[in-house]
């Protein structure tokens, strides 16, 4: 099998540019990166299909390739990948539109809650389901313990009978 060097280079450039754009903080650049990454992987799948040949249909041979049949697995995988990337693009566009409706800024910020959870010690006693409860402001474990029991349940609404 002889690989097409220009298609290999194009696939490499698409995958590299896609990875670079996915690592950016802007939602539109991430979306474009995923699209480029998907197209680069589709080219790699096309190249993995092997040499060209006749259509993979029984009894159908072409004058150019004769009895040599093309690999239908790579073609089916590419078709499936195109459908999946189309659905993923629609989903990302919906997310980008929703984000634009709430705020026009395109950058994705750090989540302070995730940073507080990551800063917790790895000991099992620091887990949120143990006796030391987490401070809602800092996320650090406190010695107060979990406040479970009848006092922590929602109190029933008392009807005003002073009429």
ROMI-658106 format. One record per residue (C-alpha): residue number from 1; residue in one letter; x, y, z. Coordinates in Angstrom, 3 decimals, padded with zeros to 6 digits. Each point is the difference from the previous one (the first is absolute). Last residue first. Example, Ala and Ser with C-alpha at 12.3 -4.5 7.8 and 13.67 -1.06 7.14 Angstrom:
REM ROMI-658106
  pos  code        xx        yy        zz
    2     s   013.670  -001.060   007.140
    1     a  -001.370  -003.440   000.660
***
This chain:
REM ROMI-658106
  pos  code        xx        yy        zz
  163     x  -057.819   035.952   062.449
  162     x   003.075  -001.007   002.052
  161     x   000.105  -003.513  -001.445
  160     x   002.988   000.565  -002.317
  159     x   000.898  -003.366  -001.411
  158     x   003.366  -001.376   000.859
  157     x   002.102  -001.099  -002.927
  156     x   001.759  -003.248   000.761
  155     x   003.702   000.222   000.872
  154     x   002.443  -001.237  -002.579
  153     x   002.242  -002.650   001.391
  152     x   003.296   000.980   001.631
  151     x  -001.327  -000.119   003.527
  150     x  -001.388  -003.523  -000.477
  149     x   003.398  -001.468  -000.863
  148     x   003.072   000.874  -001.976
  147     x   002.268   002.950   000.661
  146     x   003.254  -001.480  -001.186
  145     x   002.933   000.665   002.265
  144     x   001.045   003.262   001.587
  143     x   003.730  -000.715  -000.363
  142     x   000.330   001.705  -003.368
  141     x   001.215  -001.292  -003.376
  140     x   000.992   002.633  -002.548
  139     x  -002.319   001.127  -002.790
  138     x   000.781   003.665   000.714
  137     x  -003.448   001.592   000.106
  136     x  -002.260  -003.025   000.493
  135     x   002.217  -001.414   002.792
  134     x   000.066  -003.740  -000.545
  133     x  -001.262  -002.455   002.560
  132     x   002.264  -002.192   002.079
  131     x  -001.976  -003.129   000.856
  130     x   000.581  -001.768  -003.309
  129     x  -002.008   000.317  -003.230
  128     x   001.974   003.007  -001.281
  127     x   003.312  -001.898  -000.032
  126     x   002.613   001.438   002.358
  125     x   000.064  -003.145   002.163
  124     x   001.007  -002.041  -003.042
  123     x   003.251   001.923  -000.291
  122     x   000.691   001.639  -003.377
  121     x   000.092   003.504   001.459
  120     x  -002.340   002.513  -001.568
  119     x   001.489   002.380  -002.573
  118     x  -001.733  -001.795  -002.901
  117     x  -003.378   000.628   001.615
  116     x   000.790   003.702   000.398
  115     x   001.195   000.250  -003.617
  114     x  -003.149  -001.719  -001.223
  113     x  -002.122   002.465   001.953
  112     x   001.941   002.956  -001.415
  111     x  -000.788  -001.020  -003.587
  110     x   002.532   001.575  -002.311
  109     x  -001.503   002.156  -002.722
  108     x  -001.076  -000.848  -003.534
  107     x   000.528   002.900  -002.378
  106     x  -002.688   000.974  -002.495
  105     x  -001.363   003.043   001.824
  104     x  -003.467   000.976  -001.214
  103     x  -001.723  -001.172   003.130
  102     x  -003.248  -001.884   000.462
  101     x  -001.010  -000.134  -003.676
  100     x   003.577  -000.620  -001.129
   99     x   000.286  -003.033   002.285
   98     x  -003.206  -001.414  -001.432
   97     x   001.265   000.585  -003.534
   96     x   003.322  -001.679   000.781
   95     x  -001.763  -002.986   001.561
   94     x  -002.316  -000.339  -003.006
   93     x   002.981   000.238  -002.341
   92     x   001.745  -002.690   002.036
   91     x  -003.019  -002.299  -000.350
   90     x  -000.274   000.610  -003.750
   89     x   003.713  -000.682  -000.407
   88     x  -000.304  -003.234   001.992
   87     x  -002.850  -001.150  -002.236
   86     x   002.060   000.738  -003.133
   85     x   003.068  -001.668   001.542
   84     x  -002.039  -003.144   000.652
   83     x  -001.376  -000.100  -003.553
   82     x   003.450   000.521  -001.505
   81     x   001.496  -002.665   002.272
   80     x  -002.621  -002.523  -001.164
   79     x   000.814   000.704  -003.652
   78     x   003.706  -000.299   000.746
   77     x  -000.525  -003.323   001.770
   76     x  -002.029  -001.344  -002.907
   75     x   002.676   001.001  -002.504
   74     x   002.743  -001.548   002.125
   73     x  -001.932  -003.270   000.265
   72     x  -000.810  -000.205  -003.734
   71     x   003.578  -000.914  -001.033
   70     x   000.216   000.414  -003.770
   69     x  -000.175  -003.107  -002.184
   68     x   002.685  -001.199  -002.458
   67     x  -001.796  -002.098  -002.640
   66     x   000.538   002.498  -002.820
   65     x   001.315   003.383   001.169
   64     x  -000.475   002.269  -003.055
   63     x  -002.638  -001.993  -001.881
   62     x  -002.205  -000.132   003.069
   61     x  -001.406  -003.098   001.614
   60     x  -003.466  -000.580   001.392
   59     x  -000.895  -003.610   000.775
   58     x  -000.351   000.516   003.737
   57     x   000.179   003.666   001.009
   56     x   003.104   001.461   001.684
   55     x   000.576   002.549  -002.779
   54     x   003.173  -000.707  -001.960
   53     x   003.333   000.953   001.481
   52     x   002.072   002.669   001.669
   51     x   002.942  -001.083   002.157
   50     x  -000.311  -000.042   003.755
   49     x  -002.844   001.127   002.209
   48     x   002.436   001.484   002.516
   47     x   000.349   003.077  -002.189
   46     x  -003.706   000.722   000.239
   45     x   000.117  -000.497   003.771
   44     x   002.860   002.516   000.211
   43     x  -002.026   002.432  -002.107
   42     x  -002.978  -000.440   002.335
   41     x   002.311   000.641   002.959
   40     x   001.043   003.297  -001.557
   39     x  -003.635   000.949  -000.597
   38     x  -000.902  -000.730   003.611
   37     x   002.953   001.998   001.336
   36     x  -000.888   002.933  -002.225
   35     x  -003.591  -000.034   001.256
   34     x   001.099  -000.362   003.607
   33     x   002.409   002.907  -000.414
   32     x  -002.711   002.171  -001.542
   31     x  -002.196  -000.654   003.018
   30     x   002.820   000.710   002.428
   29     x   000.755   003.241  -001.842
   28     x  -003.650   001.008   000.275
   27     x  -000.078  -000.762   003.736
   26     x   003.102   002.068   000.792
   25     x   002.350  -001.486   002.595
   24     x   002.517  -001.560  -002.406
   23     x   001.093  -003.652   000.299
   22     x  -002.490  -001.066  -002.681
   21     x   001.685   002.393  -002.452
   20     x   003.432  -001.602   000.338
   19     x  -001.466  -003.517  -000.238
   18     x  -001.850   000.937  -003.183
   17     x   003.060   001.643  -001.558
   16     x   002.048  -003.151   000.652
   15     x  -002.753  -002.311  -001.295
   14     x  -000.525   002.073  -003.160
   13     x   003.748   000.306  -000.668
   12     x   000.517  -003.733   000.446
   11     x  -002.943  -000.853  -002.257
   10     x   001.297   002.357  -002.693
    9     x   003.477  -001.498   000.264
    8     x  -001.375  -003.529  -000.308
    7     x  -002.192   001.050  -002.945
    6     x   003.027   001.518  -001.760
    5     x   002.093  -003.090   000.673
    4     x  -002.478  -002.430  -001.564
    3     x   000.724  -003.351   001.568
    2     x   001.250  -002.893  -002.148
    1     x  -001.332  -003.420   000.964
***
